[in-house]
Amino acid sequence: MSKLNYTVIFCHHAHTSKTTCMCETCHLNVGLSSPDSAPPPNDMANQAQPYTGYGYPSMQPAYRQGPSAHTEIETSCFLAHPSLQPFPNLSQLSAALGGLSGVPELEVEALRPVNLLQERNLLPPRPLEAPEPNLSPDLKKVNCSPQTFRCTLSSIPHTQALLNKARLPLGLLLHPFRDLQLPVITSNTIVRCRSCRTYINPFVTFLDQRRWKCNLCYRVNDVPDEFMYNPVTRSYGEPHKRPEVQNATVEFIASSDYMLRPPQPAVYLFVLDVSHNAVEAGYLKYFCESLLENLDKLPGDTRTRVGFLTFDSTIHFYNLQEGLSQPQMLVVSDIDDIFIPSHDSLMVNLKESKELVKDLLTSLPRMFSQSRETHSALGPALQAAFKLMVPTGGRVSVFQTQLPTRGAGTLQSREDPNQRSSKKHLGPATDFYKKLALDCSGQQIGVDLFLLSSQYADLASLACMSKYSAGSIFYYPSFHCIHNPAELEKFQKDLERYLTRKIGFEAVMRIRCTKGLSIHTFHGNFFVRSTDLLSLANVNPDSAFAVQMSIDDSLADSSLACFQAALLYTSSKGKRRIRVHTLCLPVVNQLSEVYAGADVQAITCLLANMAIDRSISSSLLDARDALVNAVVDLVSAYKSNVSNLQQSGLVLPAAMRLFPLYILALLKQKALRTGTSTRLDERVFAMCEFKTQPLQQLTRMVHPDLYRLDNMSDQGALHLNDTVVPQPHLVHLSAERLSRDGAFLMDCGNVSSTHIPELETHLSERVRAFLDWLQDNRAFSSSIHVVKDDASAKATFFQNLVEDRSDSASSYYEFLQHIQLQMAK
């Protein structure tokens, strides 16, 4: 789980255009899928298979060599390659792609051919927006927000054959529980299709006032009498004006039909490492302070319950029963057969026992300050937590600082610098944590992990407890409360957000889609209960999911395709609720329209999820090969299907012009880069983030937004209340775009911190206004790090200049040359 939502680096920087970045090796060959993905179509059997089995020859030796001595020559080639032919005009393109009749102006621009070897200024002035589906104005107005629900293709191909021809993946990216204002509907009757159980939504068809046609399975249903009354207009006979038919995202208050048991209370158990290693790191004091400050902000009601469990080589329980004069510690030293010393007094009503809870939080740091116990019995502590939480379900928050060394779940160090990317070490060393997580999921217990470790702690194994129980993962490498103040501040900010953010308990989510489409792979933290049902013991507003899809039957008879995600959960106030999101997209039969509606950011993020799975099931190099092949295949498909565009160079439609750049940036991320400098836990955490982050955060992690601040103007600025918010243009991620006398802001996903001084100058006011505006839509508080020319931290800044070459990774132009080379084979 990301802790950042957004972080920036503010850089006064003194490097010339010949400075190169610090990125890791680009071994460059990649196509992907999860192990359970659908088989490739027959016509692709003899070539690199996208999303199922790319196997590409290794890179040419010349590609792996160090920096070229002819940088200036390369740059001039980039600007104007003598063999490149002029672009076709749109009428030629239209004919080649099968016609553009009736295509809106935006789509014509999306189809403008871009020769990547000629055109250097690819970035738009502002961060990319999701492509707008080609729908009628009425449907556009009520469609689901792309921040909540997004498809890799905003125009759905009518057959799998057309999808295969486009060489683009079909999938959904979903951020179902994000913080937003939405209509809440209380009704005795929740109207659903009698056949497929789809919730009524803005895209159904009313045949008359008494009948409606489902937009997913096309069954005709009766309109219930109660639905004839509109609570908003307080009138009868207008079912099409009800809020659930006017909004693509709604929330229903569920009836008892949606409950297997009475809604559970909000229950929180904190499991705290108090070994000598934890005491040295110093996190406990700050955890206790933060929880004390936010105790009244924990989501819940009068039924909210809390408990605490600490561990080193033994397990310590705390009796907090109302009426005691002070908390009582109960120690269980038999970690091989864990038992609960008292069932009634360990998980207590927060309101009734608040003073005892405060006493415990005040005294905990002192209680273990002199500890010399170096061992960690994390496994037995989790077994105890499971037993404590079984009666109710709830959230377990685990704080761990080292490798578990005692009892069940004991782990050995696997941190070998030469094996940091091996398939064996990227997966768990034991199935203990996965089995425990599945048991937790079955009892509606979600486990969140805070790993604050200066040494290897085998996150690949520990992460399973959160992955399969729908929990979150937070990681603080080299955490120390004194020696690493940046990580401490990050931990404090994350913890405050974590303790106070919205939470849903005992949740399930089902995704439905139009007849003819099917779901075959999910990505995220959950347990798959059936083909389309995810079990989420806890759900939070900062986690996202990805879904791979295929087209089983022709959609030729449909003009629209719809997707609906329904999240059933218990609120922290004990209400059973159903949050429903419905997305509507046009069905098309022309390749041009598929390309025009391609969402390059969603495609990249789905491929990233698939690459993570491939790394663990096959190998890191195989995953990288598959990613590169995704670019090769797209460029080749575009060239072969636009038969009268006989251009040399690399040509893509404008909608996909950033795709090779994004894939190169992805290959340079910690999760997927080669080399031995990336520590194993850090690589695994980066992989976890790719599987759980919402698309906007993921995109920023892969390809940060870089702005120049010292020359900002008010041209195009936003005027919000009394504040002028400048809108500086994006800058390419290359050292040649920087200057010695400039100030640059990098909006990425790294975590460091300091404070921007509040000066009474025009520039200071504008910079702070822009930073505040960037922060407004971020869940986690972001940090600023000022990097001056003499700062060692500038290496982090240069690692994000993904267009530059480094000692171990290619530049963007070299990457394009490699793509061209692969196409020629």
N, C-alpha and C positions, 0 to 999 in steps of 0.2 A: 504494500500500500504506500503510495507516495506521500511524502511529508511536505510537499512543497507547493503544489499547484502552481507555483511560479517563483522563480528566483532570478535575480539579475546580477550582472557584473557590470560595474561602471568603470570604464577604463580610460585613463590618460595614458596614451600608448605611444611608444617611440620606436616603431619598426618600419622599415622600408618595405616596398612591395616584394622584395626578394626573400622576406622572412617566410618560413613555412611552418605549418602547424605540427602538433605533437601527436597526431592520431596514430592508432595502432595499425597493424598489418591489414592490407586489403587483399585477401587471397582470391577474391573475385570470381566466383562462379555460383549461381544459386537456383528453384521452383519448389513449391512446398505443399505439405498438407499434414494433417494429423494422421495417426496410424489407422484411424477408422474412417478415413475419407472414402468417398466413392471412387471406383476404379476409373482410370483415364479412358476417354473414348478411343475406339479402335484406330481412327485415322491419325492418332498421335503416337502410336505404339513404337514407331521407329525413331522418334526424336526425343529430345529432352522433355520429360513429361511434367507439365506444370502442376504443382500442388499434390503430386503423388509420388514422383520418383525421378526427379531430375538427376541425371548423371552426366556431367560435362567434363571434357578433358581438362587437365590442369592448365593454368595460365602459361603463356609463352615465356621462356626464360627472360627475354628482354624486358618483359613487363615487370619482373621482380627486381630489376636493377635499381641502383640508387638514383638520386636526382640527375636529371639530364644536364649536360653542360651547355645546352642550347635553349635555355628558358625563353630568351627573347624571340628566337625563331619559332618556338612552339606557340608563343602567344600570337605572333603575327599570322600563323597558320589558322589559329582559332578564329581570328577576326575575318579572314577572307581566304578561304581555301581555294586555290585556282581551279580545282576540278569541279567545284560545286556549281550546279545549274540554278537559274532563277526559280523562284517559287511559282507554282501554278496559281491561276486565279481561282476564285470560288466557284465559278461555273464549271471549270475543269474538275475541281475537287468534287463538286456535286454529282457530276456525271459518273465519276469513278466510284463514288461511294453509294451509288444507287438512288440519287435524287435527294433534294432538300426541300421539296415542296411543302409549304406550310410551316417550315421550321422558323422559330422566332429568332430575332436578331442576336440575342445572347448565345443561342446555340450555334449560329453562324460563326461568331467569334470563337466559340469553344472548338470549332472544327478548323480554324485557320491553321494551315500546316506550318510547323516551326522546324527549321533545320538547326538542330542543337549545335552543330559544328560551326555555324555561322553566327547564331544569335547569342550574345553573351548576357544581355540584360533580361533575364527570365523572370525575376521576381516581380510580383505586383507591388504597387506602392504600399498597400496595407496587407496584413495577414489574410490568407485566403478564406473566403466564405464557402459554405457548402453550395454546390450547384443547385439552382432552383428547378424543380421538376416542371416539365412542360404540361401543366394542368390548366384547367379553366380558372379564371379569377376566383370564382366561388369556392372551388376545392382548395386552391392555394391558401385562401384566407383561413380555412379551418384545419389545414394539415398539421401534423405533429412537428414540433420544433426539431431542427437538426441537432441541437445540443442534447436532445433526449433520445432520438431515434434516427438513425442514418443508415442508408444503404450504400454499398460500394458503387452501385449503378443507379442513378436516379431515373433512368429509363430501362425497364426490364425487357430483355430479349424475349421474343415470343416462343423460341424453342431453345433446347440445349445446344443444338447444332449451331445456331447463330451466336450463342454465348461462347462456344468453343472457337468459333471463327474469330471472335474479338480478342481472344486470349487474355481475358480479364476475369478475376475471381468475383463470384457473387456471394455477398454476405451482408450481415447486419451488424451495426455497432450500437449498443444500447446502454444508456445511463439512466436506469429506471427510477431510482429513488433520490434523484438530485433535488437540491433545495429549490422549490419554486412555489408560486401562488397558483392554486388550481381550484376549479369548482368541486365542492364536496356535496354529494347528493345523498339525501336520506329518503328512502322510499321502501315501502313494504314489498314492492316488486322490482327486482333487477331484471331488465328485459334482455334475454339472450336467445340465440338461435336454438331451436329445438333439436337440430341435427348436430351441428359442430360446436355448439356452446359459445360461439362468438358473442361478445357483448355488443349491444346496439351502439352505433357510432355514426359520425357524420357522413360516411360513405355508403350506407345502406340505401336502398331505393324504396320509397313509399309508393306502392301500387295504388292505394287509396288510403283513406283515413283508418281503415281497419286491417290493412295487410302491409307487411314490409318484406323485402327480399334481402337475404343475407349477402354481404359483399365478399364473403370467403367461399361459401359452398353453394350459394345461389338458391337455397331453399326459401320458399315463401312461408312466412310466419304470421300469426295473428298478433294484432296490437292489443295488449291487455286493457281492460276498461280503465284501470288506474292511470295508465300512461296517457290517456286522453286529456288528463288535467295537467296544465303547465304551471308549476309552482312559481316560476319567475314572473310570467305575465298574469298569473291567477285567472286563467281563462281555460275553457274546454274546447276540444276539437282541433287542436294544433299540435299533434305529436311531433311533427318535424321541427318544432321550435323549442323542444325540451332541451335542457342544458347538455344532456349526454349525446344529443344529436347535433349540437352546435359547437362542441369542443372535442378535439382529438385526444386530449389528456383530461381525464376526470378521475375522481376518487369517490367510491361508494362506501357508505357505512353498511357493513355486511350484516345479514340476519343470522340467526342461530343455525341456518342450513350450512353456513360456511365454517362451522366450529366442530372440531372433534372433541373438544373439552372447553371449559370456561377459559376465556382469555387469560394468559398468564400475567403476573405482575412484572414490572421491570426488576430484574435480579442481576446484581453485579458482584463478581468474585475477583479479588485481586490476588495474584500469585506472585510473590516477590522473592527474588534471589537475594539472600543476605550473607553469602559466603564472603571470604576475605577478598576475593577478586571484586565482588560487588561493592564492598566497603571502600576499597581503593579507588574504584571508578567514581564513587560519590553520587550515584544517581538517586539513592533512596531519599535523601533530604529533600531534593527538588520534587520528587514524586509526591511525597507527603505534603509539602507546601502547596503544590498545585491542586491536589485533591481537597485539601482543607479550604482553599479559596473557592473551589467550584462545587463543593458538596451540595449546595442548595440549587445548583444548576444542572445536576444529573437529571436526565430525562426520566420522568416517572410521576407517580401520584402518592397518595397516602399509603399504598401497599408496597412501595419500593423497598427492596431488601438488599443488604450488602453483607459481604464477608471478606475476611482476610486470611491468607495462608502464606507463611514464609518458609523458606527451606535453605539448607546447606547440605550437610550429609544426613540430616534428619528433617522431619516435617514438623512445623509448629502451627497449631491451630489457636484461635483466639475466641474465648467466650466473651461475648458482648451483650449478654442478656440484660434487659432492663432491670434495674434494681441493684445491680452490683456497684460497689464503690469505685472499682477500677477494672480494666480489662484483665482477664486471666489467660496466661499462656498455657497451652496443653501440648506437650512434646511427644511425638510418636517416633521412636528410634528404630522400630522394626519395619524397615522400608521394603522388605521382601513380601510382606503380607499386610498391606495397608488397611487400616480400619479407621472409622470415624469415632472419636472419643465421645462426642455428644451431638445428637442430631438437632436438638431444639435450640441451642444457644449459639451456633456458629454462623448461621445465616440469619440476620436479624432485621427487623423493621427499622429502616433508617430514621424515620421520624421519632420512634420511641427510644432508640438507643443512640441518638445523635451525639450526646455528650461523651459517651464511652468511645464512640468512633473517633471523635476529635482527640480524646486523651490518647488513644492508641497511635494516631497519626503524629501526634506531638512527640511521643516517647520512642517510636520505632527506630529512628536514626541513632539515638543514644544506646538503645538496647544492644545493638550489634557493632558498635563502633570499635570495639577491641577484639572482634572475632579473628581467630587465626585458622578457622576451618576452611580448607582450600577446596574441598570436594563439593560436587553439585549433584543432588538427587532430583533432577528435573522430572524424570519419568514417574517416579513414585508420587511426586507432588501433583502431577497432572492426573494420576489415577485417583488421588484423594479429592482433587477438584471435581472430577467427574462424579464421584459418589455424593459429594455435597450438593451438586446441582441437579441430579437426576429427578428429584421430586418436582421441580418447577421448570427447568430449562433456564436459559439466560445467557449472559456474556461473561466469559472468563478472560481476564487480561493478564497475560504472562510477561514478566520482566526477567530477562535472562542475560547473564554477562559472560558466560564461558561454555565450554564443551561439557555436556553432562557426563559425569564420571562414576556415578553410584546407582545401583539398582537397575530396574527395567529401563530400557531406552539408552543405556550407556553407549557412548560413541568414541571412536578413536580418530585421531587426526588423519585427514586424507589430503592435507595441504602440501602437495608436492609441486614446486614451481614448474616442473616439466609436464605435469598432468592437469594443469588448470582448466583445460577445455575438453578433457576426455568425457565421453558419454557416461562412463562408469561413475565419475565423481560429480557429474551434474545431476544425477538422480540420487534418491535416498539410500543410505547405507543399511537401513533396517526398515521393516514395515511396521514397527511399533507405533510410530506417530501417526501413520495413515490409519491403522486399525482403530486407534484411540479416537481419531477425528471422526471416523465413520460411526463409532458408538455415540460420540457426542452429537453428531448430526441427527441420529435417530431419536435422541432425547431432547432435541431443540436447544442444544448448547453450542454456541459459537465461541471459538478460541482465537483471540487476537494476540500476536506476538510482538513484543518490543525487544529487539536484540541490541544490547549496548556492549559491544565487545571490541577489545583491542587486539584480540588474537582470533585465530580460526575457530569457529564454533559450529561448523557443519550446518549451515543454513539450508542446504539441499535436503537434509533429513528433517530438521526442525520445522521448515516451512509447511510440511505436510499437514501439521495439526491445524493450520489456518486454511490451507487450500481446500481441504475436504469438509470443513465445517463452516465454510463461507465467512471466514474471518479475514482480518487485515494483518499486514506485515509491515513493521517499521524497523529500520535498520540504521544504526549509528556506528559506523566503523571508527576505530580509534577514539571511542568515547572516553573522556575524562573531564570531570567538572572544573578542573583548574587548568590543565595543559591544553585543552581543546575547547575554548569558550564558544566557538562557532557551533560545534555539535551540541553543546549544552543549550544554547539559545534555541536551536532547532528543536531539540527534545522538548523544551518547555512550551514552545509555541504549538508544536504538534499535540502535546498532551492536553493542553487547554482545549484545542479544537476537538480532540478525541473524546474527552470527558463530557463535553456539552453538546456535541452534534446530535441531530435527530437519529433515532434508532428504531428499527422494526424487529419484532421477535416472531418466532415460529412461522416463517414465511415460506411460500412456494411461488415460483414464477413459471408461467406457461406462455410459450410463443406459438401463435397460430398464423397461418398464411393462406393466401388464395389457393384454391384447388388447382393442382398441377405443379405447385412448388413444394419442396420438402427441405427440412432441416437435417443435416447429418453430423455436425460437429459443434460443440460449445467450447468457449474459452472463458476462463475466469475462475473464481473461487466458489465452489458449490459441490453438491453431490447430485448426480443425475438420477432421478427417481424413475423416469420413464423416457421414452424417445423425445418428448417435448416438454418435460416437467423437471424443473430444477428445485432441489430442496435447499433452502437458505435459512439456517438456524437463526442467523441475524442478518439484517440488511442495513446498509449505511449509505449516506448520500454521496460518498466519495468513491464508490466502487462501480466499475462498468463491466460489461460482458460483450463478447463477440460471438457471432454465429455464422457458420458456413452453410451455404444453401446450394441446391441444385434444382433444375427444371425437369420434372419427371414426365409431364404431359404437355402438349402444345397449349399455349395460352392464346392461340390465334383468334379464338372467339371472344376474347376479353379485351377491353380497351384499357382496363385498370387492374393493377395488382395491389393487394393490401396485406399488411402485416399488423398483427395485434399482440402486444405483450400485456399480460395481466399478472399483477403482483398482489398476492393475498398475504396480509401480514397483521400482526397485532401491534397497535401503537403503544408507546410508553405509558399512555393513560389507560390502557386496557381495553381499547376499542378494536374490533376486528374490521379491517378496511381492505378494499380492493382498489388498487391504482391501475388504471387501464390507459395504455397508449396505443393509438392507431395511426399507421403511416400509409399513405396512398401514393402510388407511383404509376405513370403511364406504361403500357405495354407497347413495344415498338417492333417493327419487322425489318428495319433498315439498319445496317451496320453503322451508318453515319450517325443515326440517332443514339445508338448505344455509346459510341465514342463521345458524342456531344454531352451526354449525361454522366460521364465517368467522374467519380469523386476521387481525385488522386490521393487525398489525405486518408480517406476511409480505406481505399485499396491498400495503401502502404501499411496502415495499422493492422488490417486483417492479415496481410502477408507476414508482418512481424510476429503476430500470435502463432501463425502456422510454422514460422521458422523456429520459434522457441520449442514447439513440440518436436519438430524434426531434429533439433540439436540433441534432445534427450532420448528420442527413440532410435535415432540413427547415428549422426555425428555432427559436430559443429561445421566441419568443412562441407558436408552434404547440404546442410541448411543454407550455408553461404552460396554454394553452387546453385541451389534452387532459386535464391533471390536474384542472382545475376541472370539466370536463365529466364526469369519472369520479364526482365527488361528486354533481353534478346528476342524472346517470343513476341512481345508486344510490337517492337519495332519491325520485326519480320512480317508479322500479320498485317500491320498497317501498310507496309510497303507492297506486299503481295496482293492485298485486296484493293489497293488503290492502283490498279494495273497501269493506268496511263500516266502515272507520275514517275517517270523514269529518272529519278534524281539519285545522285550519289550523296554521300553524307548520311546523317541520321535524322529522319523526319518523323515527327509525332504530331498529333492534333494538339492545339493549344491547351485543351483541357488536361492533357497528360504531359505537358512539357517539363514539369518538375519531377516526373516519376524517376528518371535515372538519378537525379540529384538526391532525392529522398532515399532511394535504395543505397546509394553510396554512403549517405549519412548513417543509415541503419547499420551498414556493415562496419562502421567505425564506432558504434556504440559498445559499451562494456559487455552487453549481453552477447554480442555476436562477433566481436573483433577477435583476431587471432593474436598469437604472441603469448608470452609468459608474464607480462607485467601486470595483468589484471588478476587481482586476488580472487580466489574461488568464491568466497562468500559474496564479494561485491558483484561478481558476474551473475551468481544465482539471484541476488536481490534485484538486479537490473532485469533479469528474466521475469521475476515475479511482478515487477512493475508493468512490464509490457502486457501481462495477462490480466491486469486489474485496473489500469488507469483509464479514465475517460479520454476520448479521442483528442480533445484540445490539449490536455497535458502531455499526452503521448507525442503529439506532433511537435510540441515545443521541446521535448526531450530529444527527439530525433534531429530536428532541424530548428535550432533556436532562432528567435527573431532578433535581428541586430539593427539598432538605430543610431544615428549620429545626433548628439544632443546640443553641441555647442553652436550650431548654426540654425537652430529651429526657428521657423517663422510662424506667424499666425495664419498663414494661408491655409485654408481648409480646416482650421481649428474648430473644435466643438465648443459650444457655449452652453455650459451646464450650470443652471442657477446663476451665480455671480462669478463663476470660474471659467477662465479660458483654458481649454485643454488642447495643446498642440497635437498635431497628427504627423509626426516625422515619417519619412518614407523608409521602407525596409532597405537594408544594405546587404549586399552579397557577403557570404561568410568566407571571405578571403582577405589575407593580410594586405593585398594590393589595394583594397578598398579603404584601408585605414590610413591615418596620417599622424605624424608626430605631434601636431598641435591640436588634435581632436579629442573630444570626449564622446565615448560610445557606450551605449546601454545594450547589454545582451540579456534577453529574456529567455531563460533556458530552464534547466531542471536541476541545477547543482545547488549545493547548500552551503552558504557561507554567510557571514553577517557583519554589518557595521551600520552606521547611521549616516544618512545624507544630511549635512548641516543645513539648518534653516537660516539662510541669509536673506537680507532685505534687498535682493537684486532681482531684476526682471528674469534673468536666466534661472536663478534658484527657484523662483515661484513657478515658472513654467515646467521645470524638471519635476518638481514635487507634484504638480497638478497631473502631469502625465503618468508618473508612478502610481499615484492614488487611483487614477482612472484604470490603469492596467490591473490593479489589485482588486477593483470592485467586484469582479465576477469570479474571484478565486476563493476556494473554500479555506485552504490553509494559508496562514500568514506567510508572506514571502520575505526573503532576506536580501539585503544588498551587500555586495562586497566591492569595495573600491580597490582597484588594481592599478598601482602606479608602475612606472617603468622599472623600478628596482625591486619590485615585489616578486618573491618566488611563486606566489599564487598565480602569476600570469600564465603559467603552463596550462592551468585549467581553461583559461580563456582561449588560448591558442588551440587546445584540443577540439574546441567547438568550431574552428574555422575549417569546415569539412571540405571546402573546395580546394584546399591546399594539399600538397604532398608532404609527407614526413618521411623519416628514415624507414618506416615500416608500412606505409600506406600510400596508395596512389592519389594523385590529384583528380579533380573532376574531369579535366580534359583527357588525362590518361585513361580514366575509366571509360569515357566515350570511345576512345580509340580501341580499347579492349572489346567493347560491345560490337564495334564495327568489324573487328577481326573475327569474332565468333560468328557473326552473321555471314561472313565470307566463306566459312567452312562448309 
